[in-house]
Amino acid sequence: MYLRWMVRKDPSGVDFGIWDSLQSQQLSCPLDVHSGNVARKLKLLKRKANDAKALMELDNSLRKMDPVDPVKYDFALFGIGVNEKL
């Protein structure tokens, strides 16, 4: 999450974007219980375990939607999962 804040350039001010040594397309979406459950319900993730292989699968799915900034979906996946709205 820290890398997201420091690397992504976000005009709304959520992410600082002050590190230029990494690009947003190099980041991975944090995978936890909440984001994993929502990703499975949205068919972005088939693997049942929240492990490194699942993270790679989720990254590939998100990169298909936005190859330049795949982690922009992080807040949506996490927020929906925490609030159990799906």
TILUM-844351 format. One line per field, with one value per residue (C-alpha): y, z, x; residue number from 1; residue in one letter; chain. Coordinates in nm, 3 decimals, always signed. Example, Ala and Ser with C-alpha at 12.3 -4.5 7.8 and 13.67 -1.06 7.14 Angstrom:
2
north (-0.450 -0.106)
up (+0.780 +0.714)
east (+1.230 +1.367)
nr (1 2)
rest (A S)
kette (A A)
***
This chain:
86
north (+0.000 +0.235 +0.181 +0.265 +0.597 +0.691 +0.577 +0.646 +0.996 +1.074 +1.414 +1.373 +1.360 +1.008 +0.898 +1.125 +1.008 +1.145 +0.841 +0.828 +0.517 +0.287 +0.303 +0.223 -0.069 -0.239 -0.245 -0.527 -0.487 -0.582 -0.917 -0.979 -1.158 -0.874 -0.798 -1.170 -1.250 -0.966 -1.057 -1.413 -1.294 -1.071 -1.363 -1.184 -1.461 -1.836 -1.956 -2.021 -1.941 -1.586 -1.663 -1.553 -1.748 -1.581 -1.241 -1.311 -1.421 -1.108 -0.889 -1.044 -0.986 -0.624 -0.559 -0.669 -0.387 -0.128 -0.223 +0.118 +0.143 -0.194 -0.108 +0.168 -0.099 -0.170 +0.061 -0.070 -0.436 -0.376 -0.137 -0.359 -0.654 -0.473 -0.340 -0.675 -0.504 -0.772)
up (+0.000 +0.084 -0.260 -0.419 -0.234 -0.321 -0.686 -0.832 -0.954 -0.865 -0.944 -0.662 -0.405 -0.270 -0.389 -0.363 -0.671 -0.553 -0.639 -1.001 -0.979 -1.013 -1.246 -1.152 -1.395 -1.184 -0.873 -0.753 -0.596 -0.226 -0.185 +0.145 +0.256 +0.144 -0.196 -0.266 -0.191 -0.409 -0.690 -0.685 -0.696 -0.992 -1.165 -1.158 -0.948 -0.955 -0.708 -0.362 -0.155 -0.107 -0.197 -0.445 -0.731 -0.659 -0.658 -1.001 -1.129 -0.991 -1.135 -1.479 -1.459 -1.351 -1.615 -1.882 -1.769 -1.732 -1.820 -1.719 -1.373 -1.256 -0.885 -0.919 -0.848 -0.502 -0.304 -0.483 -0.422 -0.059 +0.018 -0.128 +0.063 +0.396 +0.361 +0.228 -0.042 -0.305)
east (+0.000 +0.285 +0.437 +0.104 +0.087 +0.443 +0.446 +0.101 +0.033 -0.326 -0.482 -0.736 -0.454 -0.509 -0.165 +0.139 +0.332 +0.665 +0.880 +0.994 +1.213 +0.909 +0.611 +0.252 +0.244 +0.513 +0.294 +0.072 -0.268 -0.254 -0.425 -0.600 -0.915 -1.141 -0.989 -0.948 -1.313 -1.439 -1.199 -1.334 -1.695 -1.608 -1.432 -1.096 -0.946 -1.009 -0.746 -0.891 -0.582 -0.456 -0.096 +0.171 +0.010 -0.324 -0.154 -0.005 -0.347 -0.514 -0.238 -0.291 -0.667 -0.628 -0.363 -0.611 -0.842 -0.565 -0.206 -0.070 -0.229 -0.366 -0.356 -0.612 -0.875 -0.734 -0.964 -1.272 -1.187 -1.097 -1.384 -1.652 -1.510 -1.496 -1.848 -1.976 -2.182 -2.128)
nr (1 2 3 4 5 6 7 8 9 10 11 12 13 14 15 16 17 18 19 20 21 22 23 24 25 26 27 28 29 30 31 32 33 34 35 36 37 38 39 40 41 42 43 44 45 46 47 48 49 50 51 52 53 54 55 56 57 58 59 60 61 62 63 64 65 66 67 68 69 70 71 72 73 74 75 76 77 78 79 80 81 82 83 84 85 86)
rest (M Y L R W M V R K D P S G V D F G I W D S L Q S Q Q L S C P L D V H S G N V A R K L K L L K R K A N D A K A L M E L D N S L R K M D P V D P V K Y D F A L F G I G V N E K L)
kette (A A A A A A A A A A A A A A A A A A A A A A A A A A A A A A A A A A A A A A A A A A A A A A A A A A A A A A A A A A A A A A A A A A A A A A A A A A A A A A A A A A A A A A)
***
